[in-house]
């Protein structure tokens, strides 16, 4: 989140007014459509109890710096990606606790065994997500050159840190990890692919340009797995709930790269045809 803040400027938030159509579609896709896709996947795969809650927590999370990086590599609209990530990241500290509490009641046989104080969780998520972003923006404002130099190392560190967390969870649950991955891996992969495609094609149907459609697919399809791990593994303290986020965080790099390749291959074909004409 600090790395995201280092790349943000006030104009990234004012873009909400400058490009209301794209931003509105992006927010609706992430905040409404993605949880609906998550619920559909949970139902189709018959995920039970903690695994179902874990997948839904993942669907409630915003995009992260990974989605910004993938938008850049896929030649999407990076400014739109950053703006969407920033805006949704300000909303999710309020929505994640409320929706997670609802999922606990909906999917668990003994919801009373899981204590998720909503107000306390909102404050914790604010401290962990919003405060670092504001700090990063302040550093960028005061010393833009330092922020530019620090942005890349911080982002690399954040990705390495995510893999360290995943490795720790996998080691702690090594005896059951293969079975967990079999249960949640296919569901996580389906959520990822459906979200990538839904974001992309909805943007296309809405008349957004190619670069914006690519970014929309990535923003909806690439979630902040670290926040999902924080909520499920730390705030709720349940290892089972972390499994969808663990499998998703590994899968999304492969599917994200494949998505970037496919959408740009179609773009290159069109350019080749135009040049031949």
ABEGO torsion letter per residue (X at the ends): XAAAAAABBAAAAAAAAABAAAAAAAAAAAAAAAAAAAAAAAAAAGBBEAAAAAAAAAAABBBBAAAAAAAAAAGBBAAAAAAAAAAAAAAAAAAAAAAAAAAAAAABABAAABBBBAAAAAAAAAAAAAAAAAAAAAAAAABAAAAAAAAAAAAAAAAAAAAAAAAAAAAAAAAAAAAAAAAAAAAAAAAAAAAAAAAAAAAAAAGBBAAAAAAAAAAAABBBAAAAAAAAAAAAGBAAAAAAAAAAAAAAAAAAAAAAAAAAAAAAAAAAAAAAX
